Amino acid sequence: MHKKIPFKRVVYKVMSATAKQLFISLICCGMSLAHGVYSQELLSKEISLKVESLEIKQVLRQIEKQADVKFVYSTNSIQGKSTVSVKQLQGSLNKVLDQLLTPLNVSYEVVGTTRILLRKKNEPQTVFPVGASGLRSDIDRNITGKVIDDKGDGLPGVNILIVGSQQGTSTDQNGQYQLNVPDGNVTLRFSFIGFVSQDAAVGSSSVINISLAPDVNALKEVVVVGYGTQEKKDVTGAVSSVKGADFQNLPSGGAQQALQGRAAGVNIIRNGGAPGDAGTIQIRGFGTVNNADPLVVIDGVPAGSMNDVNPNDIESIEILKDASASAIYGTRAANGVIIITTKRGTFDNPIGLTVNGYVGVTNRIKILDVLDAPSLSSLKQEAYKNDGLPVPPIWLDPQYQTQKTNWQEALLQQGVTQNYDAAIRGGGKYSSFSISGGYYNEKGIIGQSYYKRLTFRVNSDHKIGSRLKIGQNLQFTNTHNTSPNTTSSQTGLLWSAIRFHPGLPIRNDDGSYSSTQGIGAFGDINNPIFTVDTQDQSNIRNRFLGSLTGEFEIMKGLKLRANLATDATFSESNSFDIKVTDQFRTNSYNELNLTHGKYWSFLQEYFLSYDKKFGASNLNLVGGYTSQTFNNIFSKQRGREFPSEDPSLRYMQYAGTIVSVGLSDGGNGGRSYDALASWFGRANYSLLDRYLLTATFRSDGSSKFAPGNRWGYFPAFSLGWRISEEAFFKNALPMFSNFKLTGGWGQLGNQNVNSLQYLALINPSYRYALGSGGTQNQVSGSAQSRLANTQIGWETAEMSNFGLEAGLWKNALYFSVNYFIKDTKKMLLAPPAVGTIGTSTIPDQNIGQLRNKGLEIEASYRHSFGALTFNVSGNATFIQNKITKLATPGGFLATQLYGRGQQEIVRTYEGQSYGTFYGYKTDGLYQNQGEIDSDPNISKDSRRTDGLIHPGDVRFLDLNNDGIVNDQDRTIIGNPQPKVNYGFNAGLNYKGFDFSVFFIGVGGNKIFNADRMQGLDASYSFNLYAEEQDRWHGDGTSNTVPRLSIDNPNRNFRPSDLFVEKGDFLRLKNFTLGYSVPKSVIEKVKLTNARVYITGQNVFTFTKYSGLNPELGFVGDQNQSRQLNVDYAQYPLARTWTIGATLSF
């Protein structure tokens, strides 16, 4: 709610701010006046000197002693060997300086209380660093020069630092620089990424030119793998890398969204466009019908969600996709591993401050075309007449035949996105640090929907002696968001806006919200704007993630490492429903629901690493122990009948009644505890830098399983051959800088399952009915509510991977291809139930199997033409998914039902992909009675003989050829899983301008448009799709949109392929145009970098899908019943345009 601010308070704040500004201005003016007074006093001091054949510097030093001043000048202004011969210098300081300096063409200026700046009269004004006193620092000399590489080309952006201070500069685009340095013994340090740093003593030189040599180690491309790093050329597993720079400053709610489309084999499925929606991550397809989330590791700590990390804090993301790469994480890696490395400070690097901010607007992309009020009344009348029914008076009433409201336009408003963050990083000889903070705020296009994220991060590293290193990482994240109902097929906000009567206003003349109460013919839904305006729901999370690391070098190549970490999350969700009496769906009392949760874990890891090079061999060994404990506590409360609905009084203590939450709602609360202990080891071996071997083993023990069945063992190995290092290949194909073949196999586990299924559950509140007396004879007792399965164990994933990786022309052109097979075995499913078992809840059993196989392709190319540089890159993943074993009731998995008709849309069968659409096949519409009478599909169907099928009805196919269309004719009618996911981007840089575009897309998938299925059904009392204007209303008028009917005796709108559409799309996900201000300009205001940019998100989409958005994601919870690509009128994606700037100091 918005509170009124009293006028007096506004006036007070304005006057207060004005007074502060006036006070600051007076101080500045006073300082300026004081400066003039000090200048006059200084220059009026009396000087008396006798000078004969002295160097000018010596004369100036004598004046400094007599007048108690300090001269500041550059070697260009005052030549040290110039001599002065004047018998007598007598008079005030200004007269002496005029006499002494005029012949040398040098001017002077007082810059403080005791400093005088000297410069050549034709020398341009120099901006000097500001010291702690606020005055210009002492600068005695100006050093210039050029920094070049080993080929003689100038290096732009080289850092030049005066050793022992934070004063420095950087080279321009030609490698040239100038730096004012103090007199005395000064050393400059030149450093640049990819080159060996170099120190140079200034001495008496005024020009210092430097040639930097390439740093062979720094130029190696290194990827982060579990418990270490590895050169990319030596990696034999399937690993994709994404640099943080690729997605920074993009308007996304988190790192998970930003990762979408940027790596082969990684699919981010957005579940809608609600602010903060992270979506679901898939690595190489559906790994299981249960929880298939990959493991996320942040700075070495398994951390769950990656959306709590500020994207601008990320240095790199590595995705471990096959068993060889991810087996080091064992039971947590069956669905892949995502390793996030955040930015850190750099040793021996000056402290730098970077600030960034962007702000933009968000707008709806599309609204559905629905009927206006006159058309709706007309078509409803036709529907009643088609069925021979009298038209209800409400559909003839003129007051409802005038268009008053487009409810989608009223609901979907403009939103605002803004982000601000700052980071300070640097380091000295023994310590480095990084401190950053960020604030992200996204207001959605549906009113009252928002997502706010506040982040703070501190990373530091320290060297203690020559053998010990310690580091720490601390992350704090606060999120605050709302979760509007946009997935319900009966009361969802957008679903309601599509269907609410267009002849009703948003508010009545008396200011109240319009309602269908008392007008049952318009449907049993509430005014969607009323719902938005009165909802009060929020979710608040506070998360602390911290770790302490240590590394001790026992001997050369042998290191002991330790990692201690904790992860704590405190959450609160609340919703307040007001008392509603004037809408169709009423609340007889107001109600507050509160949920509190606490989660914390503790991790400890200790491992050894050993690196040894002997002859032509390189060996790296890693081995250690890790354990982690997990604690979770939650509680629920519900209060009703609050005497006031004032937001300031919506607290549980004001409730008239405290309602105990029943077991069906999850209980009043609960607590869980889990633990995981593991031993792991890995060996990497290379011979002659061309023959590669990786072997990994991990054993895990989990408290989730019964004693005696808790430990799992997971081996993996892979081989690689760098053919490009063979002499015959080098001679035949010298343009290849790298050509590598790899192959591997391994087993992994999945412990993302419910805990303690090996124990039976007892319900102590079970009620028994004794005798025939009904409820009065019920007595309380206990009963077993869930059976135990002591044999429950890990889901295991067996993976094979074969890869090719190549780079040409020093990797200017790079591509890789990977073929993989992934078999998930012992998949946990609910088994068939025997009717006499005595309970409805049966624990899962390891009785399912699933296979994913596919091909991944990645490619990139970069090149330069003078000042123009460009790069292109792309990736594509082709996947086939199949359930190979499914020992469940009926041989299929069913999911939640849709809508008021509780219709089954999705079933998963053995031999089919997971989540396939299930329903009837059709063959157009009956055009006349003759087609009905002669149709063999319904030759024995009683609906035909009873006259229940009419021209304009859907022709359903009889697949079992029994002459009757019924449930036995349902079949698979579509696959929601795409055959290909892809993404590609292109970028240009030219003289400070940068331009980039990024596309994502999918192909070969289907969407079940459930909203359209209901939106064409006139038997409901709601508004209809405008597509009804193209309905069948006579022979040959339509073969796709059935006739209008109130009774709908043919059930035209049952799930069928009539509502299955192609889901292919190509989307311009991001568009960015930026400009970096030249260093020659920004150095004048003490900036090292300044960039402004404009970015577009979800700019446009190419698709044939008729709904709001072809990128739908999941509906349902994270288990076997969720549905993919079923359109419920979810929260749509929006288009966002932002402008922003990044400044570095």
N, C-alpha and C positions, 0 to 999 in steps of 0.2 A: 504493500500500500504506500501511497505517497502522502507524506504528512505536510500540512500547511506550515510554512515558516512565517512567524510574525513579522510585520513590517518593521517594527523597532529593531528586531535582531538583524534584519537585512541592512538597515541604515547603520547600525553599530559596526557590522562587519566591513561595510564599504568605508566608513570613516576610519576604522582601525587600519585597514590596508593602506588607505591614502596617507595616514599619519606615518606609517612605517616607511613608505616610499619617500615621503618628504624628509624624514630623518636621515635616510641614506643619502639623499641628494645633498642635504646640508653638509654632511660629513665629507662627501666628495668635493663640494665647492670649497669647504674649509681647507682640505688638503691641497687643493690647487692654489689657494691664496697663500698658504703657508710655504708652498714651494717657491713662490716669487720672493717672499721675505728672506728665506734661507739663501737663495741665489745672490741677492744683493749683499747680504752679510758676508758671504764667502768671497765674492769678487772684490770687496772693499778692503780685504786684509793687505797690510803693507809688506812688501818684499824688497830685500836688498841683497844683490848678488854680484860678485865679480866673476866673470867667465872668460877664460882664454883657452881656445882650442880644446873644448870638451865635446864629447859626443852628445847629441841631443837628449838621449836617454838619461845620461848622467845629470844634465841640467834639470830635466824634469824631476829626477829623484830629489835634488837639492830643494827645489820648490816645494815638493811634497812634504819635506821635513819642516820647512819654515812655515808653510801655510796650513799644515795638518790636513792635506787633501790627498786624494788618490786619483791619478790619471788613468783613464781607460782608453785604449787605442789598439788598432790592428797594425801589423807590420807593413801593410800597404800604405798606411797613413804616415807612420813615423819610421824612417829608415834609420836603423841603429847606428850605422857608420857615419851618418851626417854629423859634421862638427859645427860648433858655434863659437864665435870669437867676439864677445862684446865686453868692453871694459867694465861697464856698470849697468846692472838691471835694477832700477830703483823706482818705487811707486806702488800703487795699488795692484792687486793681482791681475785685474783685467787689463791694466795698462802694460804690465810686464808680459802678459800672454800675447797682446796685440803686437808688441815690439818683437817678441821672440818667434811667433808662429806665422805672422803675415808673410815674411819672405819665403816661407816653406809652403805657402798656399794651403794652410791648415786652419780650420775653424774649430771652435770649442763651444761646449754646451754643458751647463750644470744639470746633472741628472739626479741629484739627491742632496743631502745635507753636506756631504764631503767628497762627492765624486764629480769629476769633470771628464766628459767624453770628447775625444779629439778625433777629427776625421778630415780627409781631403775635402776641399770645398766642392769638388765635382763628384764626390763619392755618394752613392745613394744611401738613403736612410736604412740602417740595419736594425732588425728586431732582435733584441737580446733576451735570453732566458730570464724569467722573473724569479728572484730568490725569495727566501722566506719573509724578508722584510717588505716585499712588495715593490722593491726598486730593482733596477737592472744590475745584473751580476757583473763582477770584475771579469773582463775579457781582454786578454793582452794580444792575442794573435788570431789571424784567420787562416785556416788550413784549407786548401783545395786539392782536388785530385780526381782520379777516375779509377773505378774498379772493373776489372775485366775477367773473363773466364779463361780456360786453358786454350781457347781458340782465338782469343783476342777481342771477343765481342763484349760490349759493355753489359754489366749486370744491373738491372733495375731492382730497387727494393732491398739492397744490401743494408743490413743494420750496422751502424758505426757508433761505438760507444766509447766514451772516455773511461778507461778502467778505473774503478774505485768510485765512480759516481753514477748518477742516473741521467747524465747529460749526453745527448747524442743526436744523430740525424740518420737519414737514409739516402741512398743514391736515387737520382732521377731516372727517367726511362732510358737515358743514354749511359747510365752508370756513373755519372759525374756527381760530385758532392762539394759542399763547403761547410766548414764547422769552425766556430770560434772556440778557442781553447785557452786556458789560463797559462800564464808564463810559468816556466819551471820544467821539471821532469814529468812529461805527460806521455802516456801510452794509449794508442787507439786500438780497439778490437773490432775487426771486420768479420761479420758472420752472416751466413745465408744458407737456407735450407738446401741440402744436397751438395754442399761444399764444405771443405775443411776450414774452420775458423782460423784467423791469422791475426797476430798482434804486431804492431809497428810502433817503435819509439819515435816521437816527434822530433826531439832534439832541437836543432836550429832550423829545420826544414819548414818551408811554407807550402810546399807541394809534395804530396805523398800519393803515389800511384801504386795500386795493389793488384796482383794477379792471384785469384783464388783457384785452388785445385779441386776437382770433383772429389767428394767423399764417397768412396766406393760402397761403404757400408750403408750410408744414408740413402744412396740411390737404389738400393735393393727394395723391392716391393715386399712388404711384410704384412702378413695377415695374422689376426689373433685367433688362436685355436684354444681349446680347453687347457687351462693350466700352462699357458705359454704362448709363444709366437713362433712363426715359421715363415721362411722365405716362400713367396708364392710359387717360385719355380720348383720348389721341393715338395709341394703339397700333392699328395696322391689321392686324397679324398675329394668329395664334391663340396666346395666352399664358394659362396658368392659374397662379394664385398660391396658395400655401399658407403660412400663418403658422406659425412655429415654436411659438407658444403653443398651437396646435391639438392638438399631439401630445406636448408635454412632460410628463414624469413618468408616461408610460404604460409599462407593463412590456413593452417590445419590445427585441429584440436589436440594433436599429439603425434608422437613419433610413429605410432602404428599406422595412422592414416597416411603420413608422409612416405612410408615405405611402399605403398601400393604401386605396383607395376614396375618397380625398379630392380628386381632381381628375378632371374629365371627360377621356376619352381616354387615361388612364393606368391600366394594369392591372398589378398586382403579383401574379405567379403564384407562390404558395408551393410549394416542392418537397417539403414535409413539415414536421413539427414539431420537427425536431432543433434543439437549442440553437444559436443563431447563424445558422440558415439564413436567407439573405437573399432567396431566391427569384429570380425573373426579372422584369425590368421590360419591359413592352411599352408603346409610345406609338403609339396609333392602329393597333393590330394587328400581325401578323407583317410586318415590313418586308422580310424575306428569309428563305430557308430556311437561310441561314448564320448567322453571328453577328449578332443583331439588337439588341444592347445599345445603349442611348442613350449619348450623350456626357454625362459628369458633370463639371461645372465647380465647383470649390470656391474661393470668394474670387478668382475670375478665373483659376484654374489648372486646365486639364484634368487630372482626377485619377483616372479609373477608377472605383473603388468609393466609394459614398457611405456604406457601412456602417461605415467607420472613423471617422466623425464622431459625437461624442456628440450625441444628439438634443437635449439641453438646451443645447447651444452654438449651435443654429441659430436665426437671426433670421427667415429666410424662404426659401422654395423657389419658384423660377419654372420652369415647364415650357414650353419653346418647341416648338410642335407642327407648325407649317406651314413652308413654305419661306421665306416672307417674314420670319418671326421668327428662323429658325435658319440662314439662308443665310450669315450672317457667319462661321459655322464650317465651311462648305464640305463637304469630304469626310468630315468626322467627324460630320455632322449628319443623315444620311439617316434615322436611326432616332429622331430627336428629341434635344433637349438639356435637361438638368436643371441649373439654376444654383442653387447653394447659397450663401447669404450668412450668415456666422456673426456672432455678436454682437460688438459693439465698445464701447469706452468712449465717453463723451460729453464734449466740451469744456465747461469751466465747470460741471462737475457734481461734487457731493461724492462721495468714495469710498464705495462700498457693498459689503457682503459678503452673498452669498446662499449658503446651504447647503441641500441637499436630500437626502433619503434615503427609500427605501421598501424594504420587505421583504415577501415573500409566499410562498405555497405554490402548487405546480402539481400538478394531478391529471389522470389520464386522464379522458376524456369518455365513452368507450364501449369495450366489448370485444365481439368477435364471439361469437355463440352457436354453440358446437361441441358435439359429442357427448361425453357422459361415458363412462367406461370400460365399464359394462354395455351401454349402447346401441351403442357402437362394436363390441363383440364380437358382439352380436346381428345387426347389419346386415352385418358382414363375412361371417358365416355365411350370411346370405341371399344375398349377392352370389355366393358360391361355388356355392350350390345353384341359383341362377338359371341359371348356366352349366353345370350338371351336373358340377361338379368336386367332388372330396373336400375337406372343410374341413380345413386344416392344424391340427395339435394346438394350436399356439400360441393360436389363436382360441377354443379350448375350455378353455384353462387357467384355473381359477378365480382364481389369484393376479393375473391381469391384468384381471379383471372387477370389481375394486373401485376405485372412484374415489379417487385419491390426490392429484392435483395439477391445479389450473387454471393452466396454464402462462402464459396471458396475464396473469392477476392476479399471478403470481410475477414476471413480467418487468416489467410496467408499475407502477412504484412512485411514491410522492410525491416531487416535486422541490421545489427552493427557488430563488426568484429574489430578488436583492437588488441595489440600486443606490445609490451615494453619490456626490455631486458637490458641488463648491464653486466659486464664482466671485467674484472681486473686480474691480470696474470703477469707473472714474471718470475725471476729467480736470481739467486746469487751463486756463489761457488758451491755452497753446501746445502742450500734449501731452495725449493721452488714452490709456488702456490698458485691456486686458481680459486677465485671467489666470484660467484655469479648469482644473480637473482632475476626472476622474471615474473611477469603478470600477464595472463591471457584472459580475455573476456569476450565471449561470443553470445550475443543475443539472437535467438533463433527467429525464423520467419513466422512461427506460431507464437502468439502472445504468451507471456509468462514462462517461456522456455529459454533457458540460458545455461551456460557452462562457464565457470570461473576457475582459474587455476593459478595458484601462487606457488612459486618454487624458489628454493634457496639451496645453493650447493657450495661446499668447500672441499677442495682436493689439495693435498700437499704431499711433498716428497722431501726426504732429508737423508743426507749422507753423514754417517757417524764413523769417522775414520775411513780407512780404505776398503773395509770388508763388510760393513753393516749398512743397510739401507732400511728405512722405515717409511711408511706412507699411511695416509688416512683418507677416507672418503666419507662425506656426510651429505645426505640429501634430505631435505624437508619439502613435502608437498601438501598443500591444502587445496582441496577441490570442493566446489559448491555448485550443485546443478539441480535441475528439475527433470522429472520423467513424465511428460504428458502422455496420456493414453492415446497412442496412435496405431496400435496393433490389434485392438479388439474388433472382431467382425460384427459386433452388435452395438457398441457404444463408442468406438474410436472417434477422435475429434474430426479428422479429415473424412472418415467414413460418414459421420453425421453431416458434415458440411456439404458433401456431395448429394445427400438425400433429403435434407431439410427443405420444407416447402418454399419455393421462390416467391410465393405470393404473400409471405409473412415478412413484416419489417424486423429489424434487429430489436428495436424497442417500440413499445406502444406509445400512444400519445401521452399517456400519464407517466412515461419514463420507465415503466416496468418492461422486463424482457418479454418478447413474444413467446408463445407457447402453443403446443399442439394439445395441451390438456383440454379435454372437452371436445376435441375434434379428432376422434379416434381414427378417422379416415386418412389422416396425414401421417400416421405412424407413431410408434412408441419411443421416440427419441427426443432428447432435450435440445433446446437452442444451443448450438455449439459456442456462440459468443458468450452466453451466460455461463457455460461450463468453464471457458477459459478465464473469464473475469472473476469467477468466484473460487477457482481452485487455489489451494494453499498446500503445496507439497514441495519438499526439498530433501536433498541428500548432501551430507557434509562428511568429508573424509580428511583426516590428518594422518600423514604417513611419515615415519622417520626410518631412513635406511642408512646405516653407518657401518663402516668396516675399518679395521686396523690391520695393516700388512707389515711383514718383516722379511728381510732377505739377508742371510749371512753366508758369505763365501768361506766355506771350510778350507778349501784349497782351490787351486786354479781349476776352473771348470766345474767344480762341485759346489752346489748351493743348497742351503736349507731354507725353505720358505714356510711362512705361517700366515694364515688369514683367519681373523676372528670378525664375525659380523652379526648384526642384529637387525631385524626388520619388524617394525611395530606399526599397526594401523588401528586407528580409532574412528569409528563411523557412527553416524546417526542419521536415521531416516524418519521423517515425520510427514503426516498428511492430515489435514483438517477438512472434513466434509460438513458444510453448513446444513442447517435444516432447510429442506426444500418442500414447498407446498404448492407452488404455482407452475411447476413443470410437469410433463407427463410422468417422468420417473422421479418419484418423490423420496425424500428422506424424512421420516417422522421424528427424527432427533438429530442433533449435530453430534459429531464423533471425531475424536482425535486418536490416531494410531501412531505409536512410537516404537522404533526398533533401534537398539543400541548394540554395537558389536565391538569386540576387541580381538585383535589378532597379533600374535608376536611369535617370532622364531629366533633361534640362536644357531649360528653356524660356526664350526671350527674345522679348519683344514691344516694339515701339516704334510709337506711333501718335499722330496729331494729331486733336484735336477742335475744332470751331468752332461757336459758337452766335451767332446774329445775329438781332435783331428789327428789322425795318424796315417801318414803316407797319403794314399789316394782315397782314404776313407774318412767319413764324418759320421759320428755317432752322437745321438741325443737320447737320453733316458730320463723319464719322469715317473715317479712312483710315490704313493702316499695314502693317507687316510683322511676321510671326511665324515662328519656326522652333523645332523641337523634335527632340531626338535621344533614341533609346530603346536601352538596352542590357539584355541579359538573359543570365545565366549560370546553368546548373544542373549538378548532378552527382549521380550515384547510386552507392550502394554496397550490397552485400549480403554478410553474413557468416553462417556456419553453424557448428554444432557447438561451442557455448559449453560449457565445462566446468561452469559453474554458471549457474543461472537466477535467481540473486539479482539483484533490480532494480538494486542498486548496482554490478553487474558487467556490465550490458548495454551495453557499449561495444565498438566495432569492434576495438580492440586485443586484446580477449580472445577473438576468434573463432578457432576452430580452422581454418576455411577461409574465405578471401575469395573470393567468387564474382563473376566478371565479368558484369555485367548485359548481356544480349544486345541486339541491335538491335531485336528484337521488343518489348523492354521500354522502348524509347526511347533506347538507347545508354547508355554510361557517363557521358555529359555532353554539353554543347553550349553554344554561345554564339551570340547573334544580335544584329544591329545594324540599326536602321531610323532613317530621318530623314524629316522633313516640313518643307517650307518653303512659305510662303503670303504672298500679298498680298491685302488686303481693303479694301473701302470701302463706306460706307453714307450715304445722304442721306435725311433726314426733312424734309418741308416741309408747313407748314400755312398756309392762307389764311383769314383772318377767323375763325380758331378753329373752322372747320367743314369745310373741304375739305382732305383729308389725302393725302399721298403718301409712300411709302417705296420706295426703290430700293437694292438691295444687289448687290454683285459680289465674288466671291472666286475666286482661282486658287490651286491647290494642286499641289505637286510631291512625289511620294513615291518613296522608294527601293525600295518593294515591287514596282515595275513596271520593265519593261525601258527602257533609255535610248531616247528618242524616243517613249515612250508613258507618260511619268511625270506629265505635267501634265494637270490637269482644270480646266474653267472652269464656274463655277456662278453664274448670274444669278437674280435674284428681284425682284419688285416687288409692291406692294399699294396699294390706294386705299381711302379712307374718307370717309364723308359723315356729319357730325354734324347730322342733321336737326333735332335738338332746339334747335340754335342759329338755325334759320330763324324769322323773325318769324311766318310763318303757322302754324308748328307750336307755337310758344310760346303764341300766342293761342288756338289750338284745344285744346291739351292741356297746360295749365300744370302738371299734376301730374308730368310727365316732367322729371326733372332731367338725363337723358341718354338719347338715342336715336341709335344709330350703326349704319350699314351699312358692311360692309367686303368686299373681294374681293381675292384675290391669286393669283399663280402663281410657280413657281420650280423650279429644279433643284438637287439636292444629290447628294453622292457618298457611297460607303461604302468605306472602306479597311480594314475589319475582316476582312481575308483573310490567308491564309498568305503569307509572304514568299518571294521568289525563285522563284516558279513559272515564271519565264521562263528558268530554268537547268535543265539536265538533271542527274540524280544518277547517280553511279557507285558501285556496291557493290564494294569491293575484296576482300570476303571470300566471293565467290561460289564455289561448288564445282561442278565438272563431273564427271560420271561418264563415264569413257572405257572403251570395250570392254564386255564382259558380265560383268566380274568383280565387280560390286557395289561396296560401299564401299571395298574395298581398292584400287580403281583410280580413286578420286576424286582430282582435283587442284584446287588453288586457282587462282583467276583473278579477273578483274574483269568486270563486266557493267553495262550501263545499267539502273538500277532505276526511273528515272522520266524520261519524255520532257520536253522543254522546250516552253513555249508563249510565244513572244516577243510575241504579240499580246494577252496578257491585260491587262485594264484595269479601270477602276472599275465597280462596280455604281452605277447612277445611279437616283435617285428623282425623278420629276416629280410635283409636287403642285399642286393647285388647292384654294382654300378660299374659302367664302362665309359671312359671319357677320352676326349681328344682336346688338346689345348694348343693353340698356335699363335705366334706373334710374328709380324713381318715388319721390316724396316724399323728396327729398334722398338718394336711393339706399337708403332704408330697405328697399325691395323692389328686388331686382336679379335680372336673368336674362340669359342669353346663349345663343344657338343658333349652331352652326357645322356646315356641311355640307362634307365634304371628299372628294376623290378623290386617291389616291396610287398611282402606277404605278411599280413597280420594274422597271427594264429592265437588260439586260446582266447578269442574275443569274448568278453563277458556279455551274456544275454540272459533274459528271463526264460527259463525252460517251460515246456508244456506243464500245465497243472492238472492234477487228478481231482475229480469232483469231490472225493471223500477225504481230501487231505486235511480239512479242518481250518484252513486259513487262506486268505486271499493274497498274502504277501509271501513270495518265494524268493530266496536270495539268488543273485545272478550265478551263472555257471560258465565255465570256460568252454563254450560249445560253438563259437562262430569263427569264421575265417573270411578274410577280405584280401583282395589283391589290387594294387595300383602299379601300373607300368606306364612308362612314357619317355618322352624325349625333350631335353632342354637345350636351347640354343642361346648363346650370348655373343654379341659382337660390338666392337667400337672402332672408331677411326678418328684421328685428330691430325690436323695439319695447319701450317701457317703460310701466308703469302704476305710478306712484308709486315705491315702493322695489323693485318687481318689474320685472326686465328679462328678456327672453327672445329667443332667436334660433333659427332653423331654416335649414338649408341642405341642398342635395342636388345630385347630379349623375348623369347617365346617359349611356352611350355605346352606340350601336347600330352594329355593324360587319359588313360582308360581306367575306369574304376569298376570293380565287379565283386559282388558278394559270392564267395565260393563255397561257403557252408553256412547254413542257417537252421539250426535245430530248435525252432520256436513253434508255438501253437499255430497250426495252420500252415506252417512253413513260410511265414512272412512276418515283417515288422509293421505294425500300424502306427499312425501318428494321431495327433489331436484332430478333432472334427471341426468343420468350418460352419460358422453362421447359425442362424436360427433353425435351419433345416438339419443341422448336425451332419453335414455331408462329409464323407471320407474322400479326400483328394489324393493322399499319398500312401503308397505301400512300397515296402522293400522286399523283393523276392530273391531267393537264391538264384544265381546266374545273371542277375540284373545289377545295375548300378544302385548305389545307396540313394534313397529318397525319390524314387521315380514316381511320376504322376500316374494315377490309377482311375480308370473310369470307362466310359463307353466310347466306341468309335462311331462316327456318323458319316452319312452320305448326303449332305445337303438337307433340303426341306421338301416335303410333299407339296407339289404344285396344284394337284387336283385330286378328286376322289378316286379316279381311275388308278392313279399311282398307288394309293393306299390299298385298294382292293386287290391289286396284282402283285403286291410286294411279298416275296417269299420270306422275308425276315419276320413277318408277323402273321404268317398263314394260319398258325394255331393260337394266336394271341387273343385272349378274351377281350382285350381293350379294343381290338378292331371290330369284333362282332358286337360289342356293347356300344359302339359309336363314340368311343372316347378319343379317337385319333382323327384330326381334322386337317384339311389342306392348310399349309402354313406351319404345321408342326414339324419337329425334327425327325428325320429318318435315322433311327438307331440301327446298328448292325447286329445281326444274330450270329455271333461267332461260333457257337457250338452246334449250329444248324438244327436246332430242335423246333424252329418255327415260332419261338417265343423269345421276346427280349426281356430279360430279367437280370438279377445280380450275377448270374452265372456267365453272363456275356461281358463282364467287365474285364479289362486287360490293361497292360501298360500303354500309356498314351503320350509319354514324353519323358525326357531326361533333363533334369535341371542343371546337371553338371556340364560345364563347357568342355568342348573338345580341345580348345586352345585358349590360353590367356597370354596376353602380350602387352608390351610397353616399349615405347621408344622416345628418345628426345634428341633435340638438336640445339646447338648453341653457337653464337658468334660473338667475337670481341673485336672492336676496332676503335683505337684511339680513345679509350675510356668508355665507350659505349658497349653494353652487353645486352644480348637478346637470346632468349631461350624459349622453347616450346616443349611440352611433355604430353604425350598421348598414352592412354591406356585403352584396352579393348578386350573383348571376349568373343568367341565364336562357337557355334554348334550347340548351344544350350537352348532350353525351352523355358517359358514362363507360363504358369497357370494363373490366368487373370480372373481370380475369384471375385474381385470387385465388379468386373464387367458381367460375370455370370449373374450376380444379384442385381446389377444396375440395369439389366434388360428385362428383369422379371416383374411384370406388371401385377402379379398376384400380391406383391407387397404394397403397402400404402405410401411408399416413399416417392421422391422424385426419381426420374429415369434418365439414362444416358440419352443424349441428343441423337445418337445412332438409331433410336427408335423411329425417327422420321424416315429411315430407309428400310422399315420393317416390311415383312410380307403382308400385303393387303389385297392380293389377287394373283392369279396365275401369271408367273414370270416376273413378278415385281421384286423378289429377293430370294436368294438361295442360302443366305447366311444369318439373317435376323428373323427369328420366328414371329409368328403372329402375336398380337396382343390378346392376353387372356387373364381373367381373374381367377378362374378355377384351375387352369393349367393341368388338365387331366392327363396329358401325355408326359408330364414332368419334363418339359423341354429344357429346364435349367438345372438338371442333374449334372454332376461332373462328367464332362466329355471332351473330346478333342476340339469341339467347337470353341472352347475357351483357352486352348493351348496356343501360344504364339511364339514366334522366334524371339530369342533374347539377345541376339548379336548386337553389339554396339561398339562404336569407336568414339572416344571422348577426348577432347582437348582438356586435359586435367589442369594444366598450369600454363600460363603465358606470362613472361616477365621481360620487361624492358628497363634497363638501368643505365646510370651514368656515374662514373667515378671522376670526381673533380681532380684536375692535375695537381701533382705534389707542389709544383711551383706556386700554386695559389693557396693551397691549404696550409703549407708550412708557415705562412705569414700569421696564421692564427693558431699555430702550435698543434695542428692536426697531422697525423700520419696517414690517414685514409678518410675519405668522405664519399659516400655513394648514396644516390637517391634512386628510387625504383618504383615501378607500378606493376602490379601483379593481378592476374585474373585466375580464378579458380572455377572449375566446371564451366568453362567458357561456352562450349557447345557440344552437342552429342548427335552423332549420326546413328539412327536406329529405325527399325520398322515397327517397334513395339508401340502399341496404342496407349499404354498406361502412362502414368506420370514419370516413371523412372525405371529403366531396365536393370538397374543395379539394386537388387532387393535384399539379398542376404537371408538370414534365418528368421523364422517366427517360431516361438516356443522356447522351452528351457534347454539347458545344455545336457541333453540326454538323447535317448533313442527316439523320442517323439517329436523332435523339432522338424520343421519343414523349410526347405530351401526354394527360393524363387516362386513363392506363392504370394500373389499381390493382394494384400488386405487393405490397401490404401494407407500404407505406412507413411511415416514422416518423410516428405520428399527431399531430395538433395536440392541445394540452392546454389545460385551463381554469386560469387563474391569478387568484388574489385577492391583492391587496397593500394594505398600509396604509403611509402615508407622511406626511411633513411637510416644509414649506418655510419657512425662516426667513431674513429679510433684516435686516441691521444697517446 
